[in-house]
Amino acid sequence: MLYFQSEPYDDPDDFGTAIGQVLKAAQNYDFERGGYKSAEQIAPTFNLGADPKIGARIAIPVIKK
């Protein structure tokens, strides 16, 4: 699993923005450059939620190339 996390945020109503930021980061990540390949066909992607103190988090399944 490869984890992505946004910055913490102040306003609890900004959770949607934080989730959007972390999803965008994951979509733009170059898995090949890091020596990984996305493995969403063998495991689910986990949305670990968002909290103002720690930001939004997701986990993407990957395999080492």
N, C-alpha and C positions, 0 to 999 in steps of 0.2 A: 504494500500500500504506500502511496505517496500522498502526503498530507499538505494541504494548502490552508493558510490562515490569513484573515484580513487583520488590519490594525484595529485596536479597540476604538470604540466610539462613545460619544457622550449621551446622545439622545436615544432612548430605547425605541423610539419610532423609526430609527434609521436602520433597523435590522435588515430590511429589504435591500437597501443600498449596499450594506456590508456583504450580504450573500451574493449580490450581483457582482461585486468586486472580486470576490474569491472565485466565483464561477468563471469570470472573464480571465483571471490569472491562470486557471487550470486549462481553459480552452486555448490560451496562447502559449502554454508551456511546450517547449521542444523536448519531448520525451526521448527522441533519438540522441540528442546532444548529451543528455544525462546518462545514456546507456540503458534506457528502459524502453519498453513498448507497452502501450495501453493494453489492458487485459479485461476490458469491460464485458467481454463475452464469457469469461469464466467466473466473475464475481461482481457483485453490485457496487455501485458508487454510493458512498455513505455521506449524507448531509448531516453533519454533527451539530447543526443549529448555530445560533448566534447569540452572543451575550455581550452587553456593552463593555464589560471589563476585559474580555479576552478576544472579542471579534467573532467573525463567522469562520466556520471550519468545515472542510469537506475532505474525504479520503477517496482517492482514485486507485483502483486495482492496477498494478503494473507487473510486468515480468522483466527480469534482467536479460539483456540481449547478449 
